[in-house]
Amino acid sequence: MFVHKQLECAILIFNIMKTKTKISMMDIFKNPRYRGKHVILAAGKVYSAKTGEGAAEILKKVRKQHPNVTPEVAYLPKAHSLILWM
């Protein structure tokens, strides 16, 4: 019985490692931590900046580190803010 439990645990750990969950922009949108920030998602990592200039610097670094990856860039407004454009 003890060996059976060890085998079950090993299979569970293998399945968890095999099915690494990838973070998506929808996960970031749901997280209140990123409200009011510019967010860059590339190669499974999340980068954030308070200003557009900071985001541009991070984007340059990300493109150098991961030249074959297309980063996703977004600004998440603070709650109850209105964005107008023409």
Contacts in CASP RR format, 6 or more apart in sequence:
PFRMAT RR
TARGET T0000
AUTHOR 0000-0000-0000
METHOD contacts of the structure
MODEL  1
MFVHKQLECAILIFNIMKTKTKISMMDIFKNPRYRGKHVILAAGKVYSAK
TGEGAAEILKKVRKQHPNVTPEVAYLPKAHSLILWM
22 44 0 8 1.000
23 41 0 8 1.000
23 44 0 8 1.000
23 46 0 8 1.000
24 41 0 8 1.000
25 39 0 8 1.000
25 41 0 8 1.000
25 72 0 8 1.000
25 74 0 8 1.000
28 34 0 8 1.000
28 39 0 8 1.000
28 41 0 8 1.000
28 46 0 8 1.000
28 74 0 8 1.000
28 76 0 8 1.000
29 74 0 8 1.000
29 76 0 8 1.000
32 79 0 8 1.000
34 46 0 8 1.000
34 48 0 8 1.000
34 76 0 8 1.000
35 76 0 8 1.000
35 77 0 8 1.000
35 78 0 8 1.000
35 79 0 8 1.000
36 50 0 8 1.000
36 75 0 8 1.000
36 76 0 8 1.000
36 77 0 8 1.000
36 78 0 8 1.000
37 48 0 8 1.000
37 49 0 8 1.000
37 50 0 8 1.000
37 75 0 8 1.000
37 76 0 8 1.000
38 48 0 8 1.000
38 49 0 8 1.000
38 50 0 8 1.000
38 51 0 8 1.000
38 52 0 8 1.000
38 54 0 8 1.000
38 55 0 8 1.000
38 73 0 8 1.000
38 74 0 8 1.000
38 75 0 8 1.000
39 46 0 8 1.000
39 47 0 8 1.000
39 48 0 8 1.000
39 73 0 8 1.000
39 74 0 8 1.000
39 75 0 8 1.000
39 76 0 8 1.000
40 46 0 8 1.000
40 47 0 8 1.000
40 48 0 8 1.000
40 49 0 8 1.000
40 55 0 8 1.000
40 58 0 8 1.000
40 59 0 8 1.000
40 62 0 8 1.000
40 71 0 8 1.000
40 72 0 8 1.000
40 73 0 8 1.000
41 47 0 8 1.000
41 71 0 8 1.000
41 72 0 8 1.000
41 73 0 8 1.000
42 62 0 8 1.000
42 66 0 8 1.000
42 69 0 8 1.000
42 70 0 8 1.000
42 71 0 8 1.000
42 72 0 8 1.000
43 62 0 8 1.000
43 65 0 8 1.000
43 66 0 8 1.000
43 69 0 8 1.000
47 58 0 8 1.000
47 62 0 8 1.000
49 55 0 8 1.000
49 57 0 8 1.000
49 58 0 8 1.000
55 73 0 8 1.000
59 71 0 8 1.000
59 73 0 8 1.000
62 69 0 8 1.000
62 71 0 8 1.000
63 71 0 8 1.000
77 83 0 8 1.000
END
